[in-house]
Amino acid sequence: MSTPILKSVLDTQAEALLQQVTDDRERRCAALRAAAESQAKQIVRAARAEARNNVHKAVAQERARMDLGMRQATARADIEASRRERQKSQELLQQMWAGIADVLARRWRGPAERRVWIDAAIVQAGALLAGRAWLIEGGSDWTEQERGDLTERARKQGAATVEWSPHAAAPAGLKIRAGSVCVDATVPGLLARRDAIEAAFLAEYLPVLAANEEKPTDG
């Protein structure tokens, strides 16, 4: 083989090898670019997913914080309303206790109210002490007619006998005894059950007070 021919064959083989290397490099570069693009897309998708997740978490945390704030504000408002309600009730009860004894004493001095008071005591005593000897304790200002009237009504309610025990310093009202059982219808006796009296007073008065507060004012 002559030298020119050999050189031509070598040049062809070199070009073919160079082309093969070039093609291989192109394939490798294309594969690397594809892998890089795929990885980049995965990174972007992961970043977007993480960003969305972070946004959802932030929104959920903010919503939870706002809900907690609302619950705390509502609880504080309820506590404050309850405190004001208790304070109002205590003020009303103090006013009630300051005046109720005098109010009852005035009722005892009124003839019509006094008769209702006595009748209620006799009816209660009749339910508890019927058939027994009654001892009625009261003030020394009872007239003979009042005593006779009360004795007659006591017998109609079941009193076997009726005796009187007047006391000058006795409080307004009366007591009816039979042995160890006593119906205490004096002012102190009527006011002894403080819890029941306070509950009854508030049950009657608070709705009236609330209704008056809700009425629109003129002007």
LINGIUR-V535753 format. One record per helix or strand of 3 or more residues. SS is the DSSP state (h for helix, s for strand). FROM is the first residue (numbers start at 1). TO is the last residue. If there is no record, write none. Layout:
ss->[SS	SS]
from->[FROM	FROM]
to->[TO	TO]
//
This chain:
ss->[h	h	s	h	s	s	s	h	h]
from->[3	111	133	144	161	175	181	187	194]
to->[109	129	139	156	167	178	184	190	214]
//
